Amino acid sequence: MEVRAVLGVAMAGVLAGELAAPARSAPLLFVFAAALAALWLAGRRRRTWAAWLALALAAVALGAHRMSGVRAPIFPPEHVARLTRPLRTTLEGRVAAAPERRDRRTVLLVEAEALGRGTARRQASGLVRVGVRGRAQGWRYGDRLRVDTILRTPRNFENPGRFDYVAHLARRGVHVTAFVWSDAALERLPSAGNGVRDRLERWRARLATAIGAAVAAPAGPVLQALIVGEEGEVDAELRDAFSRAGVIHILSISGLHVGLVAAAGFAVVRWLLSRSEWLVLAVDVERVAALASLGPVALYTGLAGLGVATLRSTIMVVVAVLAGLAGRRVDVLRSLAVAAVVLALAWPGAPLEISFQLSFVSVLAIVLGARRFGPQAPGGGWRARLRAAALVSPSALAGTAPLTAFHFHQVSVVGLVANPIAVPIFGSLVVVVGLAGALVEPFAPAAARALFQLAGLVLRPGIAVVRWLAAPGWAAVDVPIPSVVELALCYGALAGLLLTPGRVGRLLAAIALAGLVADAGWWVHERFDDRLRATFLDVGQGDAAVLELPAGRVVVVDAGGFPGGEFDTGAAVVAPFLLTRKILRLDAVAMTHAHPDHFGGIGYLLAHFHPREFWWSGVPGSGVEWERLAAAVQASGARIRRLDSATAVADSVTVLHPPPELGKTSINDSSLALRVARGRFGVLLTGDIEARAEQRLLARPDLLPSTVLKVPHHGSRTSSTPAFVSAVAPLLAVMSVGADNRYRLPAPEVERRYGSRGTCVLRTDRCGAVTVETDGNRLAVHAARPGCTCPDSTPGH
């Protein structure tokens, strides 16, 4: 068997086992693999198909076996994941990773040691992800702490297109989370960590501090990312500019950085060895220097924080060095396959991570692009080298574009130009100077400071270029999120058109393109037919609904929000749902009332989905968050419409509240109430109206009966009066609430009030997104979580 083919099959099998194989399938797959291997041996190794199939099944089984510990973990008795949660307790533990810092939050990964205080104190184990509001300063790997907190089970926002946060944490061994409002709640305990990892992390923290002191923002945080892998200080605006310019990968330590360290280590060791005539005669200086270069590479990998791209590059360097020592030609694809298998087996679930996929696919695309379109003869003049260099950016862009659409719903157009400009600045000159500063920092801090400042001077024009390239509106385009099938069809088309010459390539491209055309036709029918589709999204303790009206019109009513937090529900929850539905433009965004748990995500929608109109009741809010929204509305260019019950907005949409003369009232009672109808069915959205507004609506009882009701004010006891519930007479009531919310909503008596009259009650904290769909004759109800059901069709009103 040819080595590259064996590695390719092994890699594909391990990745398939981790990505798709059922958790308990490994034993059966191993049995089949053993049977095929026996068949191959019994046939005196003539049945090569049996050998290849045995290898593939064994690799799939190995991947599935490694992944079973993530998908179906077995916890020891004292593990925190075995506790009934939510649980208010005292957590003691050790910080098990470098803290993650963002603008207004710090995350500490804590290895639990004990729970409780005094006589209730007991041993514990397992990882807890502790979120701290604000900047928790002074904490690093190995520190011990005690904190009073509430242990919780991590949850997803269960909507189509959502990011699987629970699985993301599980792949890191985290099954419990906690949160504190200030780092003042963290009590520091004595610690005596003095191992290699502790020393590396202390050096890393010291370097980050030294860089921050020597180089002002924005260059300082970027230099921290390039040298020690600390990206948390890069502000959101600059990170977005790097993303739009298609050079966000520069902020991750990867192949170029590791290659520079390996080359520098090799050069230094070779120079030192060549100073001795005896050593030159006694040993192969080149091989010894190559082997010795792995020391600095390993040190830098630990210093850089053990990121996926860094580990991939390190493994590829190790494979290349070992191949050279064995007298074998270095094969990039072989090294890439080894790196993929090692990472997948060492860190089960790594292939599901965005960083893994982008890192490996980008390198694979560059290598395949160079082999397909680059100079075929080795060496060559400057024209051949220029041609090879020119292929790097388009190859990487073509290879990663489907993945960036899938994960980030954005594709950078200007990246073709930005990468050839930015990579030499950020990836070589700055890194060389910055790493020199890191190397001398332990014994010459003043020299390190000067080197960091020099690197910062080089960075400033580079950052300015990135911002300039990212500024045009066309620099990056928002795109629909492809499904897994659509993703496979895109890569099939790319492979057929660009990488596989001849008849096979044309056939593959034709099949993939035909599939994409059929898929596009299905979506045109799905989006522009005559049905009404209303989806009540799971946004936690807030409200968000998407109305897909007949003929393709789309209105978003509220967009959730977390007051005082940095989590943007518009970007992280509502937008992925819209893009999964292939919605790129909105007809209107409606804000029912000016509370941030309803309008927090609207700013993002205004900037990225360019609604034609903005609807509101005319009653303003207050505070910084409201001021940001008001500025976003003005900047969006949307037509601003103040709605009341005398306003006509669309054929199928009726405004029921507020009345034209509202008078003085609370913000809740100023909420828009909209009724959307299709045939015999009606959907009533009520914002946060309370008893007083409900009484106003009861003045026109003929307008209230609706098949579906978005329950007012999250099921609060200040709303859903008996008279209002009877007048609406819903068959389905949707309650938009957050799990274990501090307001303890919905109120039990309100939930019973709906249930006692035979109304089907679905809650977003239990059911996830709830979708109702009707053609005017039948009503279908779907929930994102299994087990939440109502009758498929009901008489409507």
C-alpha positions in Angstrom: 0.0 0.0 0.0 1.3 3.5 -0.9 1.9 5.6 2.2 0.0 8.6 1.1 -3.0 6.6 0.2 -2.9 4.8 3.5 -2.7 8.1 5.4 -5.5 9.5 3.2 -7.9 6.6 4.0 -6.9 6.7 7.7 -7.6 10.4 7.9 -10.9 10.2 6.1 -12.0 7.3 8.3 -11.1 8.9 11.6 -12.7 12.2 10.6 -15.9 10.4 9.4 -16.0 8.5 12.7 -15.8 11.6 14.7 -18.1 13.7 12.6 -20.9 11.2 11.7 -20.6 7.7 13.2 -23.1 6.8 16.0 -21.4 6.9 19.5 -22.0 3.2 20.2 -21.0 1.9 16.8 -17.3 1.4 17.4 -17.3 -2.2 18.6 -19.4 -3.4 15.7 -17.1 -1.5 13.2 -14.0 -3.0 14.8 -15.5 -6.5 14.4 -16.2 -5.9 10.7 -12.7 -4.5 10.2 -11.1 -7.5 11.8 -13.2 -9.9 9.7 -12.1 -8.1 6.5 -8.5 -8.1 7.6 -8.7 -11.9 8.2 -10.2 -12.3 4.7 -7.3 -10.3 3.2 -4.7 -12.4 5.1 -6.5 -15.7 4.2 -6.4 -14.8 0.6 -2.6 -14.3 0.8 -3.0 -10.6 0.5 -4.5 -10.8 -3.0 -7.8 -9.2 -2.1 -6.6 -5.7 -1.8 -10.2 -4.3 -1.7 -10.6 -6.1 1.7 -7.5 -4.5 3.1 -8.6 -1.1 2.1 -12.1 -1.6 3.4 -10.7 -3.0 6.7 -8.4 0.0 7.1 -11.3 2.4 6.4 -13.6 0.7 8.9 -10.9 0.5 11.5 -10.3 4.2 11.2 -14.0 5.0 11.4 -14.3 2.8 14.5 -11.3 4.5 16.1 -12.8 7.9 15.5 -16.2 6.8 16.8 -14.6 5.3 19.9 -12.7 8.4 20.7 -15.8 10.5 20.1 -18.0 8.4 22.4 -16.3 9.9 25.4 -17.6 13.3 24.2 -21.1 12.3 23.1 -21.8 9.9 26.0 -19.4 10.7 28.8 -19.3 8.6 32.0 -18.7 10.8 35.0 -17.2 9.8 38.3 -19.5 10.1 41.4 -18.0 13.4 42.5 -18.2 15.1 39.1 -20.0 18.4 39.0 -22.0 17.2 36.0 -23.8 14.7 38.2 -25.3 17.4 40.4 -28.9 18.6 40.1 -28.8 22.1 38.6 -29.3 25.0 39.0 -27.4 24.7 42.3 -26.4 27.6 44.5 -23.1 26.7 46.1 -19.5 27.7 46.8 -17.0 26.5 44.2 -13.3 25.9 45.0 -10.9 25.1 42.2 -7.9 25.8 40.0 -7.8 27.8 36.8 -7.1 25.2 34.2 -6.4 27.3 31.2 -5.3 30.9 30.3 -8.3 33.3 31.0 -10.3 34.4 27.9 -10.9 38.1 27.9 -13.3 40.1 25.8 -14.5 43.8 26.0 -16.8 43.3 28.9 -16.3 39.7 30.1 -13.7 37.3 31.3 -14.0 33.6 31.2 -12.1 31.3 33.7 -12.0 27.6 33.1 -12.0 26.1 36.6 -11.1 22.6 37.6 -13.4 21.9 40.5 -11.7 20.7 43.8 -14.5 21.2 46.3 -18.1 22.5 46.7 -19.8 24.0 49.7 -18.4 25.5 53.0 -17.9 24.2 56.5 -19.4 20.9 57.3 -21.2 20.9 53.9 -17.9 21.0 52.0 -17.2 18.0 49.9 -14.7 17.0 47.2 -15.6 17.6 43.6 -14.1 17.2 40.1 -14.8 18.4 36.6 -14.5 21.6 34.7 -16.7 24.6 35.3 -16.8 27.5 32.8 -17.0 30.6 35.0 -18.0 33.9 33.3 -17.1 37.1 35.1 -18.6 40.4 34.0 -16.0 43.0 33.3 -12.2 42.6 33.3 -11.0 40.1 35.9 -7.4 41.2 36.3 -4.5 39.3 37.7 -5.8 35.8 37.1 -3.8 33.2 35.2 -3.3 29.5 34.7 -2.7 27.6 37.9 -4.3 30.1 40.3 -6.8 28.8 42.9 -10.0 30.5 43.8 -13.2 30.3 45.8 -16.5 31.8 44.6 -20.2 31.8 45.7 -22.2 31.2 42.5 -24.9 29.2 40.8 -23.9 26.1 38.8 -26.0 25.7 35.7 -26.4 23.4 32.8 -25.3 25.0 29.5 -28.1 25.5 27.0 -28.4 26.3 23.3 -30.7 28.8 21.8 -32.7 26.1 20.0 -33.4 27.7 16.6 -32.7 26.6 13.0 -29.2 27.7 12.1 -28.0 28.0 15.7 -24.5 27.4 16.9 -24.2 24.2 19.0 -22.8 25.9 22.1 -23.5 22.8 24.3 -21.5 20.5 22.0 -18.8 23.1 21.7 -18.3 23.1 25.5 -18.6 19.3 25.7 -15.7 18.9 23.3 -13.6 20.8 25.9 -14.9 18.6 28.7 -17.2 21.4 30.1 -20.7 20.4 31.1 -21.3 23.0 33.9 -21.3 26.8 33.7 -21.4 29.6 36.3 -21.5 33.4 36.3 -20.6 36.2 38.7 -21.3 39.9 38.3 -17.8 41.1 39.4 -14.3 39.8 39.9 -14.7 41.1 43.5 -16.7 37.9 44.1 -13.6 35.8 43.4 -11.5 34.9 46.4 -7.9 34.0 45.7 -6.6 30.9 47.5 -3.0 29.8 48.1 -1.4 28.0 45.1 2.0 26.4 44.5 2.0 25.6 40.8 5.6 25.5 39.6 5.5 23.0 36.7 6.6 23.6 33.1 3.1 24.7 32.1 2.8 27.1 35.0 6.2 28.7 34.1 5.2 29.0 30.4 1.9 30.6 31.3 3.6 33.1 33.7 6.0 34.0 30.9 3.2 34.3 28.5 1.2 36.6 30.8 4.4 38.7 31.4 5.0 39.1 27.7 1.4 40.1 27.1 1.7 42.7 29.9 5.1 44.0 28.5 3.6 44.3 25.0 0.6 46.1 26.3 2.8 48.5 28.2 5.2 49.2 25.3 2.7 49.5 22.4 -0.5 51.4 22.6 -3.8 50.2 21.0 -4.7 49.2 18.4 -1.2 47.9 17.5 -0.5 46.5 21.0 -3.4 44.0 21.2 -2.7 42.9 17.6 1.0 42.3 18.6 -0.2 40.3 21.6 -2.3 38.1 19.3 0.7 37.6 16.9 3.3 36.7 19.6 1.5 35.0 22.4 -1.9 34.1 20.9 -3.8 36.5 23.2 -6.6 37.8 21.0 -9.0 39.0 23.7 -7.7 42.6 23.8 -8.4 43.2 20.1 -11.5 45.3 20.0 -14.7 44.2 18.2 -14.5 47.0 15.5 -10.9 46.1 14.5 -11.7 42.3 14.6 -14.6 43.0 12.2 -12.3 44.9 9.9 -9.9 42.0 9.7 -12.8 39.7 9.1 -14.2 41.8 6.3 -10.8 42.2 4.7 -10.4 38.4 4.7 -7.3 38.4 6.9 -8.8 37.4 10.2 -6.5 34.3 10.1 -3.5 36.6 10.6 -4.5 37.1 14.2 -4.1 33.3 14.8 -0.6 31.9 15.3 -0.2 29.3 12.5 2.2 27.9 9.9 4.2 31.0 9.1 4.9 31.8 12.7 5.9 28.2 13.5 8.0 28.0 10.3 9.9 31.1 11.2 10.7 29.7 14.7 11.8 26.4 13.2 14.0 28.1 10.6 15.5 30.4 13.2 16.2 27.5 15.5 17.7 25.4 12.7 20.0 28.3 11.6 21.2 29.1 15.1 22.0 25.5 16.0 23.7 24.8 12.7 25.9 28.0 13.1 26.8 26.9 16.7 27.7 23.3 15.6 29.7 24.5 12.6 32.0 26.5 14.9 33.5 23.1 16.0 35.6 21.3 13.4 35.4 18.1 15.4 31.5 18.2 15.4 31.5 19.0 11.7 33.5 15.8 11.0 31.8 13.6 13.7 28.1 14.3 13.0 25.7 15.3 10.3 25.3 19.0 11.3 22.2 19.5 9.1 20.3 16.6 10.7 21.3 17.5 14.2 20.3 21.1 13.6 16.9 20.0 12.1 16.2 17.8 15.1 17.3 20.5 17.6 15.0 23.0 15.9 12.0 21.0 17.3 12.9 22.3 20.8 12.2 26.0 20.1 9.1 24.9 18.1 7.7 23.0 21.1 8.5 25.9 23.4 6.7 28.4 21.1 3.7 26.1 20.7 3.2 26.1 24.5 3.9 29.8 24.7 1.3 30.5 22.0 -1.5 28.8 23.9 -1.8 25.5 22.0 -4.3 26.7 19.4 -5.5 24.3 16.7 -3.7 26.1 13.9 -0.5 26.2 15.9 -0.7 22.5 16.8 -1.4 21.7 13.1 1.7 23.6 12.0 3.8 22.1 14.7 2.9 18.5 13.8 3.6 19.3 10.2 7.0 20.6 11.1 7.7 17.5 13.2 6.7 15.2 10.3 8.8 17.2 7.9 11.9 16.9 10.1 11.4 13.2 10.7 11.0 12.6 7.0 14.2 14.5 6.4 16.0 12.5 9.0 14.8 9.3 7.4 16.0 10.5 4.0 12.4 10.8 2.6 11.1 13.5 0.5 8.8 15.9 2.4 5.2 15.6 1.3 2.9 18.4 2.4 -0.2 16.4 1.9 1.2 13.5 3.9 2.2 15.9 6.7 -1.3 17.4 6.7 -2.9 14.0 6.9 -0.7 13.0 9.9 -1.5 16.3 11.6 -5.3 15.8 11.1 -5.2 12.3 12.5 -3.1 13.2 15.5 -5.2 16.2 16.4 -8.5 14.3 15.9 -7.4 11.4 18.1 -5.7 13.5 20.8 -8.6 16.0 21.0 -11.8 14.1 20.1 -14.2 16.4 18.4 -11.6 18.8 17.1 -12.7 18.2 13.4 -16.0 19.8 14.4 -14.3 23.0 15.4 -14.3 26.0 13.1 -10.6 26.6 13.6 -9.7 23.0 12.6 -11.8 23.1 9.5 -10.5 26.4 8.2 -6.9 25.7 9.1 -6.7 22.3 7.3 -9.0 23.3 4.3 -7.0 26.5 3.6 -3.7 24.6 3.5 -5.2 21.8 1.4 -6.7 24.3 -1.0 -3.3 26.1 -1.4 -1.4 22.8 -2.0 -4.0 21.5 -4.5 -4.3 24.8 -6.3 -0.5 25.0 -6.7 -0.3 21.5 -8.0 -3.2 22.0 -10.5 -2.4 25.5 -11.8 1.2 26.3 -10.6 4.5 25.6 -12.3 4.9 21.9 -12.9 8.7 21.8 -13.0 10.6 22.3 -9.7 12.7 25.5 -9.3 12.1 27.9 -12.2 12.8 31.6 -12.4 11.2 34.6 -10.9 8.1 34.3 -13.1 7.4 30.8 -11.9 7.8 31.9 -8.3 5.6 34.9 -8.8 2.9 32.7 -10.4 3.1 30.3 -7.5 2.8 33.1 -5.0 -0.1 34.6 -6.9 -2.1 31.4 -6.6 -2.0 31.3 -2.8 -4.7 33.9 -2.1 -7.3 32.8 -4.7 -6.7 29.1 -3.8 -7.3 29.7 -0.1 -10.3 32.0 -0.8 -11.9 29.4 -3.1 -11.3 26.6 -0.6 -12.5 28.3 2.5 -15.4 30.4 1.0 -18.1 27.7 1.5 -16.9 27.2 5.1 -16.9 30.9 5.9 -20.4 31.1 4.5 -21.4 28.1 6.6 -19.9 29.4 9.9 -19.8 33.2 9.5 -22.4 33.8 6.7 -19.9 36.2 5.0 -17.4 35.9 2.2 -14.6 38.5 1.8 -14.2 39.8 -1.8 -11.3 42.1 -1.0 -9.4 39.2 0.6 -7.8 38.5 -2.8 -6.0 41.8 -2.6 -5.7 42.1 1.2 -3.8 38.8 1.8 -0.8 39.5 -0.5 -0.4 42.9 1.2 -1.1 42.1 4.8 0.6 38.7 5.2 4.1 40.0 4.6 3.6 42.8 7.1 1.9 40.9 9.9 3.2 37.4 9.2 6.9 37.9 8.8 8.5 41.3 9.6 6.4 42.0 12.7 6.6 38.4 13.9 10.4 38.2 13.6 10.9 41.4 15.5 8.2 40.5 18.1 9.6 37.0 18.7 13.1 38.5 19.1 11.6 40.7 21.8 10.0 37.7 23.5 13.3 35.8 23.4 15.3 38.5 25.2 12.6 39.6 27.6 13.6 37.3 30.5 17.1 38.8 30.8 16.9 42.2 28.9 13.4 43.8 29.5 14.6 47.2 28.1 15.7 45.6 24.8 12.5 43.6 24.6 10.5 46.9 25.1 12.4 48.5 22.2 11.8 45.5 19.9 8.1 45.5 20.8 7.9 49.2 20.0 9.6 48.7 16.7 7.1 45.9 15.8 4.3 48.3 16.8 5.6 50.9 14.4 5.5 48.4 11.6 2.0 47.3 12.6 0.3 50.7 12.5 0.4 51.2 8.7 -0.6 47.6 8.3 -3.7 48.1 10.5 -4.5 51.2 8.6 -4.3 49.3 5.3 -6.6 46.6 6.7 -9.2 49.2 7.8 -9.0 50.9 4.4 -9.5 47.7 2.5 -12.4 46.7 4.8 -14.2 50.0 4.6 -16.2 49.6 1.3 -19.6 48.0 1.5 -18.6 45.5 -1.1 -15.4 44.4 0.7 -17.4 41.5 2.2 -20.8 40.2 1.3 -23.3 38.6 3.6 -24.5 35.3 2.1 -27.1 32.7 3.0 -26.0 29.9 5.3 -25.7 26.7 3.3 -27.0 23.4 4.6 -24.6 20.5 5.0 -25.9 19.1 1.7 -25.4 22.4 0.0 -21.9 22.6 1.4 -21.1 19.2 -0.1 -22.5 20.3 -3.4 -20.3 23.5 -3.4 -17.2 21.5 -2.8 -18.2 18.9 -5.4 -18.6 21.7 -7.9 -15.2 23.2 -7.0 -13.5 19.8 -7.2 -15.0 19.0 -10.5 -14.4 22.4 -12.1 -10.9 23.2 -10.7 -9.1 20.2 -9.4 -10.2 17.1 -11.3 -9.4 17.3 -15.0 -11.0 15.3 -17.7 -14.3 13.4 -18.0 -14.6 12.5 -14.3 -14.2 16.2 -13.3 -16.8 17.3 -15.8 -19.3 14.6 -14.6 -18.7 15.6 -10.9 -19.2 19.3 -11.7 -22.3 18.6 -13.7 -23.9 16.5 -10.9 -23.0 19.1 -8.2 -24.2 22.1 -10.3 -27.4 20.3 -11.1 -28.0 19.7 -7.4 -27.4 23.3 -6.6 -29.8 24.5 -9.4 -32.5 22.1 -8.0 -31.8 23.3 -4.5 -32.2 27.0 -5.6 -35.5 26.2 -7.3 -36.8 24.5 -4.2 -35.9 27.6 -2.1 -37.6 30.0 -4.6 -40.8 28.0 -4.2 -40.3 27.8 -0.4 -39.8 31.5 0.0 -42.2 33.0 -2.4 -45.3 30.9 -2.2 -48.6 32.1 -0.7 -48.2 30.6 2.8 -47.9 32.5 6.1 -45.1 31.4 8.3 -44.5 32.8 11.8 -41.5 31.7 13.9 -41.1 32.6 17.5 -37.4 32.4 18.2 -35.7 31.2 21.4 -33.7 34.3 22.5 -33.7 33.6 26.2 -35.6 36.1 28.4 -36.8 38.3 25.6 -38.9 38.3 22.4 -38.2 37.8 18.7 -40.5 36.7 15.9 -40.0 36.3 12.2 -43.1 36.7 10.0 -42.7 35.3 6.5 -45.7 36.7 4.7 -47.2 35.5 1.3 -45.2 36.4 -1.8 -41.8 36.5 0.1 -42.3 39.6 2.3 -40.5 39.3 5.7 -41.1 41.3 8.9 -39.0 40.8 12.1 -40.9 41.7 15.3 -38.4 42.4 18.1 -34.9 40.8 18.2 -34.3 39.9 21.8 -31.4 41.3 23.9 -29.5 41.0 27.1 -29.5 44.3 28.9 -26.0 45.4 29.9 -24.3 42.4 28.2 -22.1 42.1 25.1 -24.0 39.2 23.6 -25.8 40.4 20.5 -28.9 38.4 19.9 -29.4 40.0 16.5 -26.0 38.7 15.3 -25.9 35.4 17.1 -29.5 34.3 17.1 -31.9 36.1 14.7 -29.5 36.6 11.8 -28.4 32.9 11.6 -32.1 31.9 11.5 -32.8 34.4 8.7 -29.8 33.3 6.6 -30.7 29.7 7.1 -34.0 30.6 5.5 -32.1 32.4 2.7 -33.4 35.8 3.8 -31.0 38.6 3.0 -33.3 41.6 3.0 -36.2 42.6 5.3 -39.3 44.5 4.4 -39.6 45.8 7.9 -38.3 45.6 11.5 -40.9 46.2 14.1 -40.0 47.2 17.7 -43.0 46.5 19.9 -41.6 48.7 22.7 -38.4 50.3 24.0 -37.1 47.7 26.4 -33.7 46.2 25.6 -34.8 42.6 25.9 -36.9 43.3 22.8 -34.8 45.8 20.8 -31.2 44.6 21.8 -30.6 42.8 18.5 -32.3 45.2 16.2 -29.2 47.3 15.6 -27.5 44.4 13.9 -30.5 43.7 11.7 -30.7 47.3 10.6 -27.0 47.3 9.5 -26.9 43.9 7.8 -30.4 43.2 6.5 -31.3 46.8 5.3 -35.0 46.8 6.1 -37.1 49.2 4.0 -39.1 50.3 7.1 -38.7 50.6 10.9 -42.0 50.3 12.8 -42.5 51.5 16.4 -45.1 52.9 18.7 -43.5 56.3 19.1 -42.7 55.9 22.8 -38.9 56.2 23.3 -36.7 54.5 25.8 -33.7 55.7 27.8 -30.1 54.9 28.5 -27.1 54.1 26.5 -28.6 51.0 24.7 -31.6 53.1 23.6 -29.2 55.8 22.3 -27.3 53.3 20.3 -30.5 51.9 18.7 -31.7 55.4 17.9 -28.4 56.1 16.1 -28.6 52.8 14.2 -32.1 53.5 13.0 -31.0 56.9 11.7 -27.9 55.4 10.0 -29.9 52.6 8.4 -31.8 54.8 6.0 -35.0 52.8 6.7 -38.3 54.7 6.5 -39.4 55.3 10.1 -43.1 54.7 10.7 -44.9 55.3 14.0 -47.8 52.8 14.0 -51.1 53.0 15.8 -54.5 51.3 15.4 -55.4 53.7 12.6 -52.4 52.7 10.5 -52.5 50.4 7.5 -49.2 48.6 6.9 -49.9 45.5 4.8 -52.8 43.5 3.4 -52.3 40.7 5.9 -51.1 42.8 8.9 -53.4 44.8 11.2 -52.2 47.1 13.9 -54.4 46.7 17.0 -52.5 48.8 19.5 -51.6 51.5 20.6 -54.5 53.8 19.8 -53.9 57.1 18.0 -54.3 59.0 21.3 -52.3 56.9 23.7 -51.8 59.4 26.5 -49.3 58.9 29.3 -48.6 55.2 29.9 -45.9 52.7 30.8 -43.4 51.5 28.2 -44.9 48.0 28.4 -48.4 49.3 27.8 -47.2 51.3 24.8 -46.4 48.0 23.0 -47.4 47.4 19.4 -49.9 44.7 19.0 -50.0 43.2 15.5 -52.4 40.6 14.1 -51.3 38.7 11.0 -54.0 36.7 9.1 -54.1 34.1 6.3 -57.4 32.6 5.4 -59.2 31.3 8.5 -56.1 31.6 10.7 -54.8 34.6 12.7 -51.6 35.2 14.7 -51.6 37.9 17.4 -48.4 39.4 18.6 -48.7 41.5 21.8 -45.3 42.7 23.0 -45.4 43.3 26.7 -48.9 44.7 27.1 -50.3 44.5 30.5 -53.8 44.6 32.0 -54.5 48.3 31.1 -53.6 47.8 27.4 -55.5 44.6 27.3 -58.6 46.5 28.5 -58.2 48.9 25.6 -58.0 46.1 23.2 -61.2 44.6 24.6 -63.0 47.6 23.3 -62.9 46.0 19.9 -63.4 42.3 20.7 -64.3 41.4 17.1 -60.6 42.0 16.1 -59.1 39.8 18.8 -59.9 36.1 18.1 -56.7 34.4 16.9 -55.6 30.9 16.4 -52.1 31.7 17.7 -51.2 34.1 20.5 -47.8 35.3 21.5 -48.5 35.5 25.2 -48.2 39.1 26.5 -45.2 40.0 28.7 -43.6 36.5 28.9 -46.5 35.1 30.9 -46.3 37.7 33.7 -49.2 37.8 36.1 -49.7 41.5 35.2 -51.0 40.4 31.8 -53.2 37.7 30.3 -56.3 38.7 32.2 -59.2 36.2 32.1 -61.3 38.5 29.9 -58.4 39.0 27.4 -57.6 35.3 27.2 -61.3 34.5 26.6 -61.6 37.2 23.9 -58.6 35.9 22.0 -59.5 32.3 22.5 -56.2 30.9 21.1 -55.7 27.3 20.2 -51.9 27.8 20.6 -50.2 30.1 23.1 -46.5 30.7 22.7 -44.6 31.9 25.8 -41.2 33.5 25.1 -39.1 33.0 28.2 -35.6 32.2 29.3 -34.7 29.0 31.1 -34.5 29.5 34.9 -35.0 33.3 34.5 -34.7 35.4 37.6 -38.2 36.8 37.1 -39.6 33.3 37.5 -41.7 33.6 34.4 -44.2 32.5 33.3 -46.3 32.8 36.4 -47.8 29.4 37.2 -51.3 30.7 37.4 -51.1 32.3 34.0 -49.9 29.1 32.5 -52.8 27.3 34.1 -55.2 29.9 32.9 -54.4 29.0 29.3 -54.2 25.3 29.9 -57.6 25.2 31.6 -59.4 26.3 28.5 -57.7 23.7 26.3 -55.1 26.0 24.8 -51.9 24.2 23.7 -49.0 26.1 25.5 -45.5 26.0 24.1 -42.6 27.7 25.9 -39.4 28.7 24.1 -37.3 27.7 27.1 -38.6 24.1 26.8 -39.4 23.8 23.1 -36.9 26.2 21.4 -38.2 28.0 18.3 -41.9 27.5 17.6 -43.0 27.8 14.0 -46.6 28.0 12.8 -47.3 27.7 9.1 -50.6 27.9 7.2 -51.9 28.2 3.7 -55.2 29.5 5.0 -56.9 26.1 5.3 -54.6 24.1 7.5 -52.2 25.0 10.3 -49.0 23.1 11.0 -47.0 23.6 14.2 -43.3 22.7 14.6 -40.9 23.1 17.6 -37.1 22.9 17.5 -36.9 20.6 20.4 -38.4 17.1 20.2 -41.5 16.3 22.3 -43.2 19.7 21.9 -46.3 19.0 19.8 -49.7 20.4 19.1 -52.3 19.1 16.6 -51.1 19.4 13.1 -54.2 21.1 11.9 -57.0 22.9 13.7 -60.1 24.9 12.9 -59.0 28.5 12.6 -60.1 32.0 13.5 
